Amino acid sequence: MFRPRISPSLSLLTSAINRRWTSSQTIFKRDFPFDIKFGVPPIHSPEALQVHFRLFYGDYYKKAKTFIDVYENNHLSIEDVIRRTALEKENQAGHLALSEVWNHNFFWNSISPNRTPPSDDLATSIRHTFGSFKRFSYLLKSHCLGLFGGGWVWLMYKDGEIYISHTSHTSTPLLKEGKPILALDVYEHAYLHDFAEDREKYVQGLWEVIDWKFVEKAIAAPPTDTRFRDLMNPFSVYQNEQVVIPPSHRPNREQILP
């Protein structure tokens, strides 16, 4: 794991954003930022987006909603529930579904159709930490390409340090030290439809749609306190859309969750 020290300029960035932040807010936006008809270029065609967002994420969402109702009645956040149920064997199916819903929401928030560069402060911090922005790009993509099987690559922040980490399959960084500030989905279901086995081309596309404003927001944010209502609902997004998925691209339910 590459874990260098971040530059002092990020502290100034964090202080500036914190002045506009209240602890009652979640960093997640509820509205899906992409037009379903156009997909998420260059990483998802409209059909691939339907597979990823409506079917795969939707399956996790349905399972997690049933699981979370009991806990939210006790006023626990999603983050609290994920941490509390991590070692409870009887709750593993619900725990894994909720973790994947949280992971996917972090991912949907981490990307944007509006391609804007990082702020000067963030770019300076990245260059100071990783040597150059080009080297940072290389290391982040290398983590995505080198992750065995499926899972997530994360940019993490802890005690003034920024570093790259990963979680395999349904694992979540909520069970690690530090806080996530960027999520990249490198499951096969995220790229198989449009890119077949070419993960490298998909990862290059991911780099192009990173939402650097969200990264800055995540750095400055207090510990997240998310409720299920704060998450993106794949069924409300599609309620006015006709979703047609060819049988050859429909996910095998046994590959999602037991």
PyMOL commands that set and color helices and strands:
alter all, ss='L'
color gray80, all
select helices_A, chain A and resi 9-18+46-72+78-84+89-110+120-130+133-146+173-175+188-195+199-208+212-220+228-230+234-237+247-249+253-255
alter helices_A, ss='H'
color red, helices_A
select strands_A, chain A and resi 151-158+161-168+179-185
alter strands_A, ss='S'
color yellow, strands_A
deselect
rebuild
show_as cartoon
